[in-house]
């Protein structure tokens, strides 16, 4: 376990699956709430805070990808998508919408547990800003290496769990390129036969992070692509 009783929300229109997941994850030490659809999930989010959302993609009405996209405008709570769609493009769409990871159905409960714990390990601690010597300057932004926080002036720039982990990885070796395969490993994602798809997923996360770092994400100054070598953080 990552912390004492992390609070998870399961969102699935299938009552049987909701019940099974809630029972399994509760036995693993999590505090679990369940929602039957996106509207129900919004009501829970309005009054409760969650450490992670496990979200089914195929739901009636507002599907999981649309729901992810909409709440990403307001919160950075990690999201793990459960999808019966096996096509890479469908999974990429989920990541582009703001999900942190995905798991294709059917899946083993232990794999779900491993992925949840991997995401929770990527979430930075919620600490107040503290002036320190380990600061990287990225134009109008500054990144506090010790706190794992990104700031624009006195305003925090909200990062998802995966974006936070990427910043930590790049900030550890600024000015040095990191390959996509290494990023997949450092993010704790599974490789294997789906290694190419995982590397494409990393590309999506890089694109999302650039939108927060760059004035012109299409011509990145601070998170650069190094041909044949990967990606590199290039602070001022």
Secondary structure, DSSP 8 states (H G I E B T S, - for coil): --STT-EEEEE-S-HHHHHHHHHHHHHTT-EEEEESSHHHHHHHHHH---SEEEEES--SSS-HHHHHHHHTTT---EEEEEES---HHHHHHHHHHT-SEEEESS--HHHHHHHHHHHHHHS---------S-EEEETTEEEETTTTEEEETTEE----HHHHHHHHHHHHTTTS-B-HHHHHHHTT---GGGHHHHHHHHHHHHHHHHHHH-SSGGG-SSEEEETTTEEEE---
